[in-house]
Amino acid sequence: MFSMLERLSDRSRDGALLVARLALSAIFIPSGFSKLQHHEAFAQSLAERGVPGGLAMAVLAGAVEFFGGLAVAAGFRVRWSALLLLTFTLVATLVSHRFWEFADGERMRQYVQFMKNVAIAGGFLALAAAGAGRFRIGR
């Protein structure tokens, strides 16, 4: 039974990595694009959270999110792109989802968002370890 599962896993590895890359990047591409389109509003929200750097930080974050998401989806330099988005996700989590600062219902909502981002970071860590698989751009 286990040997059959291992053979199935080996045969579907590349397809599974493609689906994982597309799923992980699906949230980052439109979010990053939106941040780039509305960089001034995003810069204001960062300032309200105490993030220094204003507009430059907003544009940098949007670019990392958008282009990193595109790179992961396309399978371009996936290990590096996954590590970049892993770092981005952890920083964004600590900036935006500080659940310990809230009370009652909002605390739980922020906690769920915090843990969702921890799970996404775990996906990027696994992708960085596994690589892009066969279906990718470049070597």
C-alpha positions, -999 to 999 in steps of 0.1 A, spaced: 0 0 0 27 25 10 48 16 -20 19 23 -43 14 57 -26 51 65 -30 49 57 -68 18 78 -72 35 106 -52 66 104 -74 45 106 -106 24 135 -95 52 155 -79 57 180 -107 20 186 -111 15 190 -74 44 216 -72 28 235 -101 -6 236 -83 11 246 -51 30 274 -68 -2 287 -84 -22 285 -52 4 303 -31 9 330 -57 -28 335 -63 -32 359 -33 1 378 -38 -2 388 -75 -35 407 -72 -27 421 -38 7 433 -49 -8 448 -81 -34 466 -60 -7 480 -36 13 493 -66 -18 509 -81 -28 525 -48 7 530 -33 -2 563 -16 -31 548 3 -10 518 12 18 541 24 -6 558 46 -18 525 61 18 515 68 25 549 85 -6 543 107 10 510 118 43 527 126 62 514 96 90 539 85 99 547 50 65 558 37 60 557 -1 93 539 -8 84 511 16 49 508 1 63 506 -35 89 481 -24 63 459 -6 39 460 -36 67 451 -60 80 422 -39 45 409 -35 35 413 -72 67 403 -89 75 376 -63 41 361 -69 46 362 -107 80 345 -103 66 317 -81 37 311 -104 59 310 -135 85 288 -117 113 314 -122 140 311 -95 114 295 -72 137 288 -43 148 324 -40 113 338 -48 97 315 -22 122 327 4 116 363 -5 78 359 -2 83 339 30 102 368 45 76 393 32 47 372 47 63 371 81 71 408 82 36 416 69 21 393 96 40 411 123 30 445 110 -7 439 102 -20 411 124 -8 418 159 -37 400 175 -24 405 210 -31 442 207 -69 437 202 -98 426 224 -126 401 220 -139 394 185 -112 415 167 -85 396 186 -99 363 172 -102 377 137 -66 389 138 -54 357 153 -70 337 124 -53 361 99 -20 357 118 -22 319 117 -32 319 80 -1 338 72 20 313 93 5 285 72 13 304 40 49 309 52 51 272 58 40 266 22 68 289 10 93 271 31 83 238 17 84 252 -18 119 267 -12 130 232 -1 113 213 -29 120 237 -58 98 244 -88 95 210 -103 96 203 -140 69 228 -151 88 261 -148 105 289 -168 142 286 -170 166 261 -155 
